[in-house]
Amino acid sequence: MPGVIRTRVGYCGGTTKNPTYEQIGDHTEAIQIDFDPKQVSYEQLLKAFAASHNPCRTPYSRQYMSAIWHHNASQHTAAKSMLKAEEERRGEKLKTELAPLSEFTLAEDYHQKYYLQSNRLLKQHYRSIYADLEAFINSTAAARVNGYLGSNG
């Protein structure tokens, strides 16, 4: 999406120290989105979030629930407004949790840029460009190629 600079996957919303995929505890899988507000608004990101999944579905577990973690009062207000409008549009109660962000824990390296890392040739190419794994994970270019490979390009 134009204006999205970087995405990273991880865990939010729980109390378990150092969550992992195998020991997620009471956390939820989440995505962290860094964006340029001059190119894409928080409201546009919220609309994309609502359109990308079924927020009315009862989650299988807390790990897979629909949630928005906000950074400030303005984001809270915008998210609450979007959720209300989305409920009215769908005519159903949404099961999306809205909560302040307390901590975001990065998921394991093999979860980052999943589609890109699943393509052996592209993975080798992109990993050779970046000095280390952290630079690869934080790369805007890698995030965009990953999105494209996941049919979101």
Protein Blocks (a to p, Z undefined) as FASTA:
>chain_A
ZZiabdcdddehiabehiafklnojaccdddddddfklocfklmmmmmmmmpcfkbccfb
lklmccdddfbfklmmmmmmmmmmmmmmnopacfbdcdddfbdcdddfklgoklmmmmmk
lmmmmmmmpmblklmmmpmklmmmmmmmnopZZ
